[in-house]
Amino acid sequence: MTPNTETNEQLFARAQRVIPGGVNSPVRAFKAVGGTPRFVKRAQGAYFWDVEGQRYIDYIGSWGPMILGHGHHGVVQAVQAAVLEGFSYGAPTAREVDLAEAILRLVPSMDMVRLVSSGTEAAMSALRLARGVTGRHKLIKFEGCYHGHADALLVKAGSGLATFGNPTSAGVPPEVVQHTLVLEYNNIAQLEEAFALYGKELACVVIEPIAGNMNFVRASVAFMQRCRELCTEHGALLAFDEVMTGCRVALGSAQSLYAKAIPGFEPDMTIMGKVIGGGMPLAAFGAKRAVMEHLAPMGPVYQAGTLSGNPVATACGLATLAEISKPGFFDGLARKSRTLVDGLAQAAREAGVPFSGDCEGGMFGFFLLEQLPQNYAQVMKSDGARFNKLFHGMLERGIYFAPALYEAGFVSAAHSDADIAETIEAARAVFKTL
Ligand SMILES: *Cc1c(COP(=O)(O)O)cnc(C)c1O
């Protein structure tokens, strides 16, 4: 066994020899902010400890899943019990049915779900299903939204509406993204123009309702309403990517917030992940029955997975959803996020640093900008060099924020008022150095 005496730096050096960039998912590498990634030894509650024994207050929570904090007793017990019964069978289990029912209770816009193992897989499958159901090829996505790394979704805007997207990754043939139109988030006029040009060819519009992959940018109610109207009018499916926001910004996910503002509002498809797996590899996509019945083995749209609906992952997801469904859970979480964002804003104000922040449920974001941005171009005006100083200043004080200015933050039920106060105190000191 590897001794614990290795430092983060030594481990990173070893890792870089055998794993590209030393990490198994790029943002962990600290490439944006510089420095050495922390190798985590263990986590409990709101904290994790690195291999050098340093404790951090964790505001990434595995990038969203750990809404109860780490090592929640009830969840650990459920997972331990499941492990003793077997890791994976490749045959159906009652827990899959229980979890599907639990998800549908929370997100009633769907009649059926299919369980998969990652958000990427869920988004990729949902897209295939949308195309299969409509018999159309084109789709709209928005700049700054991330839907996992399926080829057709790794795309940036072309030079105008007449040209479709360009791949954002090597290895993606232009032909694969030629049907993907990338539009500006919150831009109603551009959306209308795109529908006027391609409405009858569009299979779906896929959107992060609160875009956590550009830190924290809400789709305006007017924009969302127009998305809904145009999809309905043209027979395209409105697909909500709630992998991050699902059971995170509200028990009923982001769509429940839009339903409050827009009477009768529902997306046609929902893509989920992160919280519904409670930290295990589990994701899902769902829609109305008439759409979902197109999936194999019922229909002609193929989709499958050896580990889909894994018995340990479903146990973890079920235990997590049971906890977050308890009365008042989201009120407490929202109050903490609000206290944090308001405290950071106050600390920035005292130091004369431009700041804007927002939060919903257990998800928050902030920018070193006077005003909350509405789209990706505005997000990118946030001061990267200054953010990096902030990130490292906080890290030195034992506060772990997302190591990139375009990533959201997450508060868990395990974060205490004292943790939040400690974070704001640290920010007060760090903002003065910016
Ligand atoms: C994290 C995320 C994904 C991808 O999920 P993975 O499990 O990392 O594949 C897709 N969409 C959104 C909105 C996400 O935040």
PDBQT file of the ligand as one rigid body, heavy atoms in Angstrom, charges set to zero:
ROOT
HETATM    1  C1  LIG A 501     -21.837  17.508 -14.664  1.00  0.00    +0.000 C 
HETATM    2  C2  LIG A 501     -22.750  17.832 -15.788  1.00  0.00    +0.000 A 
HETATM    3  C3  LIG A 501     -22.911  16.985 -16.879  1.00  0.00    +0.000 A 
HETATM    4  C4  LIG A 501     -22.060  15.768 -17.080  1.00  0.00    +0.000 C 
HETATM    5  O1  LIG A 501     -22.224  14.834 -16.079  1.00  0.00    +0.000 OA
HETATM    6  P1  LIG A 501     -21.062  13.731 -15.862  1.00  0.00    +0.000 P 
HETATM    7  O2  LIG A 501     -21.642  12.839 -14.813  1.00  0.00    +0.000 OA
HETATM    8  O3  LIG A 501     -19.859  14.501 -15.425  1.00  0.00    +0.000 OA
HETATM    9  O4  LIG A 501     -20.854  13.054 -17.160  1.00  0.00    +0.000 OA
HETATM   10  C5  LIG A 501     -23.870  17.286 -17.808  1.00  0.00    +0.000 A 
HETATM   11  N1  LIG A 501     -24.622  18.391 -17.704  1.00  0.00    +0.000 NA
HETATM   12  C6  LIG A 501     -24.490  19.244 -16.683  1.00  0.00    +0.000 A 
HETATM   13  C7  LIG A 501     -25.363  20.440 -16.598  1.00  0.00    +0.000 C 
HETATM   14  C8  LIG A 501     -23.532  19.007 -15.699  1.00  0.00    +0.000 A 
HETATM   15  O5  LIG A 501     -23.360  19.887 -14.717  1.00  0.00    +0.000 OA
ENDROOT
TORSDOF 0
